[in-house]
Amino acid sequence: MKSGDVEDLFEIIPRIGVLRDRRFHEPLLDMLFQKDLKRREFAAYSMGAMGDREFLEPLKKAFVESQKIKGFGAQEFQIAVIEAIGAIGDDAAADFFLPILRDREGSKGAGKIPHWMVESLGAIAQQGGLRSLEALLELTKHGDPEVQAQAISELSVAYWHRPNEIEDSTLELIYELAKDRNSAVAESALAALQSLADVGCRRAEELFSSDDE
């Protein structure tokens, strides 16, 4: 890990995820703040594979620092950090992602970062993260239709393994968004209702039936 070729390092990430040996902590933390962005990216993905919540704060710090980095590899490293945070599954990540997403609400050319943040919130929500669910609900009203559409999709996925536990208010919100003026938002909401109905959500089926009438 300390001396190997960077491309070879990425091949051992699955093994790191299986072993989850605490002896990996120190070298990974050291690598996360090195100058070589590819090694930093490896460290982030490895932390996600290990799933240890002790890595959350260092990953947050690494993301904040990475916003000052320009040039090739910077965004790839940021995406790796965001994915790792989602993989760790700590619901506290919602309070880190939301302010960043709010700040980018009116900005143009935000790139892929909002997409990956919403996806990570979805991953945490699937693991039962209540704060992440609340964040996704808030993001259905985001100023960027792409963020809205993805938040709707992630909301439905969060309930795939427990479709009849979804709140009535959440279903009603998705139903109303299926009538949104923005086609991407409306299509995402309709697909979300359909997917929930397909996995056995009775109330989603009822909403479809009432809509057909």
Secondary structure, DSSP 4 states (H G I P E B T S, - for coil): --SS-HHHHHHTHHHHHHH--GGGHHHHHHHHTSS-HHHHHHHHHHHHHHT-GGGHHHHHHHHHHHTT--STTHHHHHHHHHHHHHHHT-GGGHHHHHHHHHHTTT-S--TTHHHHHHHHHHHHHHTT-HHHHHHHHHHTT-SSHHHHHHHHHHHHHHTTTSGGGS-HHHHHHHHHHTT-SSHHHHHHHHHHHHHHHHTT-HHHHHHHHHHH-
